Amino acid sequence: MTVKVNDSCIGCGACESVCGEVFKVEDVATVNESAVADNIDCVKEAADACPVGAIEVE
């Protein structure tokens, strides 16, 4: 699974609050790729929670 945060990220922190193991937000969200495989369910929840659809899960 590949997880990316695209340029539409507004840094709101929704992804980090849902899945802090994978997402960290400073100015924009970043992905801890090494944690994705163990946290697939919360990654999908975070993508759904993103208000601007900035999280791309493939």
C-alpha positions in Angstrom: 0.0 0.0 0.0 1.2 3.5 -0.9 0.1 6.5 1.1 0.8 10.1 -0.1 -0.3 13.5 1.1 -0.9 15.8 -1.8 -0.5 19.5 -2.1 -4.0 20.3 -1.1 -3.2 19.5 2.6 -4.2 22.4 4.9 -2.4 21.0 8.0 -5.6 20.7 10.0 -4.4 17.7 12.0 -7.4 15.4 11.4 -5.2 12.6 10.0 -2.8 12.8 13.0 -5.7 12.7 15.5 -7.1 9.5 13.8 -3.8 7.8 13.0 -0.9 9.4 14.8 1.2 6.3 14.3 1.4 7.1 10.6 0.7 10.9 10.2 2.5 13.9 11.7 1.4 17.4 11.1 3.6 20.5 11.3 2.8 22.9 8.4 1.5 20.0 6.4 1.0 16.3 7.0 3.9 13.8 6.5 3.7 10.0 6.3 5.8 7.6 8.4 5.9 5.0 5.6 7.4 2.3 7.8 4.3 2.3 10.0 1.7 2.1 7.2 1.6 -1.7 6.9 0.8 -2.2 10.6 -1.9 0.5 10.6 -3.9 0.1 7.4 -7.3 0.5 9.0 -6.5 3.8 10.7 -4.8 5.0 7.5 -8.0 4.5 5.6 -10.0 6.2 8.4 -7.6 9.2 8.3 -8.1 9.4 4.5 -11.8 9.5 5.0 -11.5 12.1 7.7 -9.4 14.5 5.6 -11.6 17.5 4.9 -9.8 18.3 1.6 -9.1 14.8 0.4 -5.3 15.3 0.5 -4.5 11.7 1.5 -4.1 9.3 -1.4 -4.1 5.6 -0.6 -3.3 3.1 -3.4 
